[in-house]
Amino acid sequence: MPEWQSFQDSLLYVLRILIPLLSIYVLVRAFHSIKAGRRREEPVIVLQNTVTKETVPVLYWENSIGRSRSCDVVLSDPTASRDHAVLMRRESGWFVTDTDSKAGTRVNGRLIHQSAVSPGDVITLGSTSLMLKRTSEAKLPQQQRRVRHAASPFGLLVTVSVIQFFLLLQVCFGGGEFSFLPVMPFLAIQVMEWGLYLYSMKGLDHVSFELETIAFLLAGTGIMLLSGMRGELGEGQEAPGMWAIVDSTMSNVYMQLLTMLMGILLFVFLIWFMGDLDRVTKFRPWIGGAAILLFAVNLVFATAVHGAGNWIRIGPVSVQPSEFIKVAFVFVGAATLDRLQTKQNLTGFLVFTGVCLLSLFLMKDFGTACVFFVTFLFISFMRSGSIRTIVLAIAAAVFGAFLILKFRPYVLSRFQGWRHVWDYVNESQGYQQVRVLSYGASGGLFGMGIGNGKLGGGRSANPVFAADSDLVFGMLWEELGLVMAVVVVCAIAMLVLCARSDATRSRSTFYSIAACSAAGLLLFQACLNVFGVVDVLPLTGVTLPFVSAGGSSMVSVWGMLAFIKAGDERTYAARRRKQKRR
């Protein structure tokens, strides 16, 4: 049936063009919707100098006060400490906390360590007295609000489902034979994403679903790519274009779906858990201790895979504990510094970071160690605002790298092929990157179609090792095209923009730090994956968030998404409205 084959080929080609175009539409609409839903950067309360009558707007739920330029409220008072006090808002009202200042903090003349304050109270820091006032009592310039229309969460999710259906058609018809096997994973994805939508929008009365929509776009694309991977040629098949999806491949798909469900459940749990900041502070030491214990268990019972002892085998299942510890690391780091910059808090976080990096060093998992270290820089800089702190941390990292190369000289051999992969076409130093560059280039702008790429085994009996995990960007590039590959990276980068936009509007410093750190972690990990497979950076073996196959990674990235979601003020707005009605 040559006419039917010609029609099929034309249809699949049109779909390869429509998929990235619709994905771009989803990203643009989601980003504009997120921006439209943000409240204005207005003061929630004001502080008025009782002597000069100067009015200082308070923009955040947690505000550092002191002489340091990194403080939210800067005092031109030599008697005040660099980090003198913290003015915080909680559900029960406003509180001021002294951060071990030399001159102390007074409320209405009374020396305090922590005290509730209300409009009309006078806070004295050194020789400066500030009166708390409502914004309605202060003469502040009025801001004009731009009217923006948010995108319909329902409409965006429908578009994502259409994209996933187009991907399904590619998988079903890919390679020359029709297969019904990918239909079940597609239906499972629909149940999960629409189930979460109904639970969030109808059950919890949320008004935003943009971040979840982006996550489902990425995760659905990765699962469809995995569904299109081919195994060995089936019995009796003679032509290379004839293939069958083997049971092992579909087992990987179903495992990925199961871990995606676990990640969604973790996402829902973390959103609920982080809704109470007192609970966050209370459980912080327990979560940090659990992370260290998990590292210890990993070191004792680890199974080495490709030189790195970062896996634990439980029967037929392999688990990577460091992926779960990423969630704990962001949580502990943000929560530790939530009460702002005290020596005790900084020391505790530095010790925790050191234990994590040392454990990864002993496990020889240097790629993940880089991710942890960069995340540490994000958290430290957001709280301190000090470039000096970052320079010292980087200097320590350089010294650590020197020690690694001295006591682990085999690590240097891994860099032998970097930037010279074409000299090692058939050797371990360049085998994978050479094939990514060659096969990826053959995909062009719109790809060869899912199931037709050589990296995934569509046109050969043997897929390239780690094509669905560490090299998934190459498979994405080859089968869906360069445009779609760039769209996926832009989707991850957009999470950073969303987190940054939330940073000045979050209810708490904890949410701001956690959101920006989690988004930065995802972006840095994506950069390591993408630049590693194309030989811009050394290949480190980290996954592409949401897209790469890997159960532990899938659970972890949904946990990171929860931090970004919690940073959005709209996330808990419905809960606060319900509390006010009671």
C-alpha positions as a printed Julia matrix, in Angstrom:
582×3 Matrix{Float64}:
   0.0     0.0    0.0
   2.35    2.73  -1.24
  -0.32    5.45  -1.05
  -1.06    4.7    2.61
   2.66    4.64   3.38
   3.14    7.98   1.67
   0.24    9.49   3.62
   1.61    8.05   6.88
   5.07    9.47   6.25
   3.62   12.89   5.42
   1.45   12.87   8.55
   4.36   11.93  10.79
   6.49   14.67   9.23
   3.79   17.26   9.91
   3.56   16.02  13.51
   7.33   16.45  13.94
   6.87   20.13  13.04
   3.73   20.67  15.13
   5.19   19.16  18.34
   7.92   21.81  18.93
   5.62   24.63  17.77
   2.91   23.62  20.24
   5.55   23.16  22.96
   6.8    26.71  22.37
   3.2    27.94  22.62
   2.79   26.17  25.98
   6.0    27.68  27.37
   5.19   31.21  26.24
   1.62   31.08  27.56
   2.7    29.46  30.82
   5.39   32.1   31.42
   3.02   34.99  30.7
   0.42   33.38  32.95
   2.92   33.12  35.8
   3.92   36.77  35.37
   0.27   37.84  35.21
  -0.52   36.05  38.46
   2.16   37.83  40.48
   1.07   40.5   42.9
   2.68   43.91  42.7
   5.88   44.43  44.64
   4.12   46.54  47.23
   5.12   47.1   50.86
   3.27   44.87  53.31
   4.05   47.32  56.13
   6.31   50.35  56.66
   8.9    51.46  59.19
   9.15   55.16  60.04
  12.2    56.73  61.68
  10.86   58.53  64.76
  13.48   61.3   64.44
  13.88   61.97  60.71
  10.33   60.8   59.81
  11.85   58.91  56.91
   9.59   56.05  55.79
  11.12   52.68  54.82
   8.81   50.24  52.96
   8.94   46.61  54.13
   8.58   44.43  51.06
   9.1    40.92  52.39
   7.73   38.55  54.97
  11.19   38.24  56.5
  13.47   41.25  56.63
  17.0    41.61  57.94
  17.82   44.93  59.62
  21.37   46.2   60.18
  24.35   48.18  58.87
  25.3    45.61  56.24
  24.43   46.47  52.63
  23.05   42.94  52.24
  20.29   43.7   54.77
  16.78   44.37  53.56
  16.55   47.47  55.8
  19.93   49.24  55.93
  20.66   51.45  58.97
  23.09   54.38  58.82
  23.89   53.95  62.48
  27.4    53.07  63.76
  25.91   51.74  67.0
  23.86   49.13  65.15
  25.33   45.71  64.31
  25.88   44.57  60.72
  23.09   42.02  61.16
  21.13   43.45  64.05
  17.62   41.97  63.95
  14.98   40.25  61.84
  11.43   41.47  61.31
   9.24   38.49  60.39
   5.62   37.94  59.5
   3.82   34.75  60.47
   0.2    33.68  60.34
  -0.32   35.02  63.88
   1.26   38.43  63.14
   4.6    40.26  63.11
   7.66   39.35  65.21
  11.06   40.97  65.71
  14.06   38.82  66.67
  17.44   40.04  67.84
  20.35   38.26  66.06
  22.88   38.5   68.89
  23.55   42.2   68.31
  25.98   44.1   70.57
  23.6    46.92  71.49
  20.52   44.68  71.71
  17.0    45.26  70.38
  14.2    47.02  72.27
  10.45   47.12  71.7
   8.77   50.13  73.33
  11.85   50.53  75.51
  11.94   46.9   76.68
  15.0    44.76  75.87
  13.93   41.61  73.97
  15.29   38.57  72.19
  12.06   37.91  70.33
   8.78   39.76  70.66
   5.49   40.19  68.85
   4.99   43.67  67.41
   2.02   45.51  65.93
   1.4    48.87  64.26
   2.28   51.68  66.63
   5.11   49.8   68.39
   8.59   51.36  68.35
  11.59   49.11  67.61
  14.95   50.49  68.81
  18.16   49.16  67.23
  21.27   50.88  68.55
  20.38   54.58  68.56
  17.79   54.23  65.77
  14.08   54.0   66.61
  11.62   52.74  63.98
   7.84   52.82  64.35
   5.79   50.06  62.73
   2.96   51.48  60.61
   0.32   50.16  58.24
   0.77   51.02  54.6
  -2.55   52.9   54.67
  -1.09   55.27  57.28
   1.95   56.11  55.16
   1.98   58.42  52.16
   3.47   56.19  49.49
   3.37   56.74  45.73
   0.65   54.7   44.04
   1.67   52.16  41.44
  -0.38   51.49  38.36
  -1.18   47.86  37.89
  -0.91   46.45  34.39
  -3.87   44.34  33.45
  -2.73   40.94  32.25
  -4.8    37.95  31.41
  -3.6    34.62  32.74
  -3.73   31.55  30.53
  -6.31   28.9   31.28
  -4.66   26.0   33.19
  -7.2    23.7   31.55
  -6.34   24.94  28.06
  -2.58   24.57  28.62
  -2.94   21.03  29.92
  -5.17   20.11  26.96
  -2.41   21.37  24.65
   0.17   19.25  26.49
  -2.09   16.2   26.13
  -2.36   16.88  22.38
   1.46   17.08  22.15
   1.75   13.78  23.98
  -0.82   12.22  21.64
   1.25   13.34  18.64
   4.3    11.77  20.27
   2.29    8.59  20.79
   1.47    8.4   17.08
   5.17    8.67  16.29
   5.97    5.84  18.68
   3.17    3.61  17.41
   4.15    4.02  13.75
   7.9     4.4   14.25
  10.29    1.94  12.61
   7.79    0.75   9.99
   5.52   -1.41  12.14
   2.47   -0.42  14.16
   2.43   -1.3   17.85
  -0.26   -0.8   20.52
   2.18   -1.25  23.39
   2.94    2.5   23.9
  -0.79    3.27  24.32
  -0.82    2.11  27.95
   2.02    4.41  29.05
   0.28    7.28  27.27
  -2.97    6.6   29.14
  -1.07    6.31  32.44
   0.47    9.76  31.86
  -2.98   11.23  31.16
  -4.41    9.74  34.36
  -1.57   11.19  36.45
  -1.55   14.69  34.97
  -5.33   15.12  34.9
  -5.64   13.54  38.34
  -3.17   16.05  39.78
  -4.97   18.85  37.93
  -8.36   17.96  39.45
  -6.83   17.5   42.92
  -5.03   20.87  42.79
  -7.65   23.01  41.08
 -10.81   21.48  42.45
  -9.7    19.78  45.67
  -7.24   22.4   46.97
  -8.77   25.39  45.17
  -5.45   26.42  43.64
  -5.4    29.04  40.91
  -2.1    28.1   39.26
  -0.98   24.98  37.41
   1.71   26.31  35.07
   4.73   24.66  36.72
   3.04   21.26  36.8
   2.11   21.66  33.13
   5.74   22.29  32.17
   6.85   19.28  34.24
   4.3    17.02  32.51
   5.43   18.29  29.11
   9.04   17.34  29.9
   8.29   14.04  31.67
   5.8    12.93  29.01
   8.35   13.62  26.27
  10.97   11.55  28.1
   8.62    8.59  28.64
   7.52    8.61  24.98
  11.18    8.62  23.91
  11.82    5.66  26.21
   8.78    3.85  24.77
  10.24    4.24  21.3
  13.56    2.55  22.1
  14.07   -0.77  20.35
  15.71   -3.89  21.52
  17.28   -6.71  19.59
  15.6    -7.81  16.37
  12.82  -10.29  16.99
  12.92  -13.89  15.85
  12.33  -14.23  12.11
  12.9   -10.57  11.34
  15.22  -10.11   8.39
  15.23   -6.43   7.5
  16.78   -3.78   9.76
  13.62   -1.7    9.45
  11.55   -4.47  11.07
  11.59   -4.34  14.83
   9.64   -5.19  17.93
   9.45   -3.46  21.3
  10.9    -5.97  23.71
   9.53   -6.7   27.17
  12.59   -5.29  28.91
  12.09   -1.9   27.27
   8.45   -1.71  28.33
   9.44   -2.79  31.84
  11.7     0.27  31.98
   8.81    2.42  30.78
   6.46    1.12  33.47
   9.16    1.59  36.11
   9.57    5.18  34.96
   5.81    5.69  35.22
   5.77    4.24  38.72
   8.56    6.52  39.9
   6.83    9.47  38.25
   3.75    8.66  40.35
   5.98    8.5   43.45
   7.47   11.87  42.51
   4.02   13.43  42.16
   3.04   12.08  45.59
   6.26   13.57  47.03
   5.4    16.86  45.31
   1.93   16.94  46.9
   3.31   15.99  50.33
   6.02   18.66  50.29
   3.56   21.37  49.28
   1.44   20.46  52.31
   4.43   20.05  54.62
   6.0    23.42  53.76
   2.71   25.23  54.3
   3.56   25.54  58.02
   6.9    27.31  58.6
   6.99   26.31  62.26
   6.8    22.68  61.15
   9.64   23.32  58.7
  11.87   24.68  61.47
  10.93   21.85  63.84
  11.75   19.01  61.44
  14.87   20.56  59.92
  17.35   18.73  62.23
  15.56   15.41  61.7
  15.66   15.73  57.93
  19.34   16.67  58.02
  20.11   13.72  60.27
  18.17   11.36  57.99
  20.19   12.58  55.0
  23.49   11.9   56.75
  22.24    8.47  57.86
  21.24    7.69  54.28
  24.73    8.61  53.1
  26.19    6.29  55.75
  23.95    3.42  54.61
  25.0     4.12  51.01
  28.7     3.95  51.94
  28.24    0.63  53.75
  25.94   -1.17  51.31
  26.89    0.58  48.08
  27.1    -1.19  44.74
  29.64    0.29  42.33
  28.28    1.11  38.86
  30.8     2.42  36.33
  33.25    3.3   39.06
  30.86    5.22  41.33
  29.57    3.53  44.49
  26.33    5.53  44.64
  23.79    2.72  44.15
  21.96    0.43  46.55
  20.37   -2.71  45.16
  17.16   -3.94  46.78
  16.33   -7.14  44.95
  15.85   -6.29  41.27
  15.54   -2.57  42.04
  18.49   -0.14  42.13
  18.18    3.07  44.14
  20.46    6.14  44.06
  20.22    7.71  47.55
  22.08   10.89  46.55
  19.08   11.9   44.4
  16.8    11.91  47.44
  19.43   13.7   49.5
  19.32   16.57  46.98
  15.81   17.33  48.23
  16.96   17.17  51.85
  19.98   19.36  51.07
  17.86   22.19  49.65
  15.37   21.85  52.5
  18.0    21.91  55.25
  20.01   24.7   53.62
  17.03   27.0   53.16
  15.54   26.2   56.57
  18.85   26.61  58.38
  19.27   30.11  57.06
  15.61   30.98  57.36
  16.24   32.91  60.59
  18.97   34.76  58.75
  22.66   35.04  59.05
  23.84   33.9   62.44
  27.18   32.19  63.04
  25.48   29.15  64.52
  23.26   28.69  61.48
  26.13   29.15  59.05
  28.38   26.75  60.93
  25.69   24.09  61.0
  25.03   24.38  57.28
  28.75   24.34  56.44
  29.24   21.17  58.47
  26.25   19.53  56.79
  27.58   20.51  53.35
  31.03   19.18  54.2
  29.61   15.81  55.27
  27.62   15.55  52.02
  30.61   16.42  49.8
  32.92   14.07  51.72
  30.43   11.23  51.33
  30.18   11.83  47.58
  33.97   11.96  47.39
  34.21    8.55  49.07
  31.55    7.23  46.69
  33.54    8.65  43.73
  30.41   10.42  42.47
  32.07   13.67  41.44
  29.31   14.76  39.04
  26.73   14.82  41.84
  29.29   16.49  44.11
  29.5    19.37  41.62
  25.7    19.7   41.71
  25.72   19.8   45.53
  28.49   22.37  45.62
  26.83   24.74  43.15
  23.58   24.42  45.11
  25.53   25.35  48.25
  26.75   28.49  46.46
  23.17   29.42  45.51
  21.96   29.05  49.11
  24.91   30.86  50.65
  24.82   33.8   48.27
  21.07   34.3   48.54
  21.3    34.62  52.29
  24.55   36.51  52.69
  24.67   38.56  49.49
  28.43   38.48  49.95
  30.72   37.95  46.97
  33.57   37.32  49.41
  31.74   34.28  50.77
  31.39   32.85  47.27
  35.05   33.51  46.39
  36.19   31.72  49.55
  33.89   28.78  48.79
  35.2    28.51  45.22
  38.77   28.69  46.47
  38.01   25.81  48.84
  36.51   23.88  45.92
  39.65   24.41  43.81
  41.74   23.1   46.7
  39.39   20.12  47.0
  39.73   19.4   43.28
  43.51   19.44  43.69
  43.25   16.86  46.47
  40.96   14.69  44.34
  43.43   14.65  41.45
  46.3    13.92  43.87
  44.66   11.04  45.75
  42.41    9.83  42.91
  44.7    10.16  39.87
  42.47    7.91  37.75
  39.92   10.77  37.67
  42.32   12.72  35.44
  42.14    9.95  32.84
  38.42   10.66  32.42
  39.32   14.06  31.03
  41.66   12.57  28.45
  39.08   12.62  25.67
  37.5    15.94  26.57
  37.57   18.27  23.56
  39.33   15.48  21.62
  36.53   12.92  21.25
  37.12   12.51  17.52
  40.53   11.05  18.35
  38.76    8.27  20.27
  35.91    7.33  17.91
  35.8     3.68  18.97
  37.28    4.01  22.45
  35.62    4.7   25.78
  36.95    8.28  25.96
  34.91    9.43  22.98
  32.61    6.65  21.82
  29.39    8.11  23.24
  29.94   11.79  22.42
  31.01   11.04  18.83
  27.79    9.14  18.19
  25.67   11.83  19.85
  27.21   14.51  17.62
  26.94   12.39  14.47
  23.44   11.01  15.01
  22.13   14.25  16.5
  23.22   16.25  13.46
  21.33   13.83  11.23
  18.1    14.75  13.04
  18.08   18.29  11.67
  15.57   20.84  12.94
  12.58   18.53  13.36
  14.12   15.11  13.88
  13.81   11.69  12.3
  10.81   10.64  14.38
  10.64    8.62  17.6
  11.91    5.09  17.04
  13.97    5.99  13.97
  17.12    7.23  15.66
  20.32    5.2   15.88
  21.1     6.25  19.46
  17.95    4.5   20.66
  18.46    1.47  18.43
  15.78    2.31  15.89
  18.03    1.63  12.93
  20.47   -0.74  14.51
  20.24   -3.84  16.63
  22.12   -2.28  19.56
  21.28    1.1   21.1
  24.17    3.21  22.37
  24.73    2.67  26.09
  22.92    5.22  28.34
  21.06    6.7   25.36
  17.93    7.04  27.5
  19.66    8.53  30.56
  23.01   10.31  30.41
  22.79   10.79  26.61
  19.07   11.49  26.38
  19.68   14.99  24.99
  21.33   13.37  21.98
  18.37   11.04  21.45
  16.0    13.98  21.87
  17.98   15.94  19.29
  18.12   13.07  16.79
  14.5    11.86  17.0
  12.58   15.09  17.75
  14.95   17.62  16.25
  17.14   20.49  17.37
  14.16   22.82  17.86
  12.49   20.49  20.35
  15.79   19.85  22.13
  16.28   23.59  22.61
  12.66   23.94  23.78
  13.26   21.32  26.49
  16.33   23.16  27.78
  14.43   26.47  27.69
  11.61   24.87  29.71
  14.06   23.97  32.47
  15.65   27.43  32.3
  12.2    28.99  32.62
  11.87   27.4   36.05
  14.77   29.61  37.16
  13.01   32.73  35.85
   9.85   31.75  37.68
  11.73   31.14  40.93
  13.58   34.45  40.58
  10.31   36.28  40.0
   8.9    34.69  43.15
  11.91   35.58  45.3
  10.73   39.1   46.17
   7.13   38.1   46.7
   7.36   34.92  48.75
   5.86   34.7   52.23
   9.19   33.71  53.72
  12.91   33.77  53.1
  12.74   29.99  53.27
  10.5    29.82  50.21
  12.67   32.27  48.26
  15.94   30.48  49.01
  14.48   27.01  48.47
  12.82   27.94  45.17
  15.85   29.66  43.65
  18.24   26.95  44.87
  16.07   24.12  43.53
  15.64   25.84  40.16
  19.37   26.6   39.99
  20.14   22.96  40.79
  17.89   21.75  37.96
  19.39   24.2   35.47
  22.99   23.41  36.43
  22.27   19.68  36.21
  20.71   20.21  32.77
  23.79   22.16  31.64
  26.11   19.39  32.83
  24.05   16.84  30.89
  23.66   18.85  27.66
  27.18   20.3   27.49
  28.66   16.96  28.53
  27.1    14.95  25.72
  28.13   17.52  23.08
  31.7    17.67  24.47
  31.59   21.29  25.64
  32.13   20.02  29.21
  33.48   16.67  30.44
  30.83   13.95  30.52
  29.8    13.65  34.19
  26.97   11.12  34.02
  24.18   13.28  35.46
  20.62   13.1   34.16
  18.53   15.63  32.25
  15.76   16.64  34.7
  12.31   15.12  33.99
  13.45   13.67  30.64
  16.16   11.1   31.41
  15.24    7.57  32.4
  16.0     6.94  36.05
  13.58    6.35  38.88
  15.55    8.06  41.64
  16.11   11.11  39.46
  12.42   11.32  38.54
  11.37   11.34  42.2
  14.03   13.93  43.03
  13.1    16.46  40.33
   9.45   16.45  41.39
  10.67   17.23  44.9
  12.63   20.18  43.47
   9.53   21.35  41.64
   7.69   21.43  44.99
  10.18   24.02  46.3
   9.59   26.23  43.25
   5.83   25.8   43.58
   5.92   26.71  47.28
   7.74   29.94  46.4
   4.72   31.09  44.4
   2.53   33.14  46.73
  -0.58   31.84  44.96
   0.12   28.29  46.15
  -1.08   28.94  49.7
  -3.48   31.79  48.92
  -6.48   29.45  48.8
  -5.63   27.98  52.21
  -5.34   31.45  53.74
  -8.69   32.48  52.26
 -10.36   29.46  53.79
  -8.81   30.23  57.19
 -10.15   33.79  57.07
 -13.69   32.53  56.4
 -13.62   30.41  59.56
